[in-house]
């Protein structure tokens, strides 16, 4: 049986890069999820979205709860630039937990 993985994340996991020639963002043909599937010979479903923040990522994850129960592993990838931190609190106490702004 082949393992099944799903990926939730931002533009990095989606495979969006800046094309310096065209001066715009484009989608890699051989992105992270595709490479992961090929290297490990597994099934990978990529739910990552360009511009996805952790808040949007949670909403996407919740939308797919019924489907993700069928996966063996879930990969989460969100960069610090996609987190909704209260930067003043982070600056005051960088090692403190729970620096995310409440919604």
Secondary structure, DSSP 8 states (H G I E B T S, - for coil): ---EEEEEESHHHHTEEEETTTTEEEE-TT-HHHHHHHHHT-EEEE---TT--HHHHHHHHHHTHHHHTT-SEEEEE--GGGS-B-HHHHHH-TT-S--B---
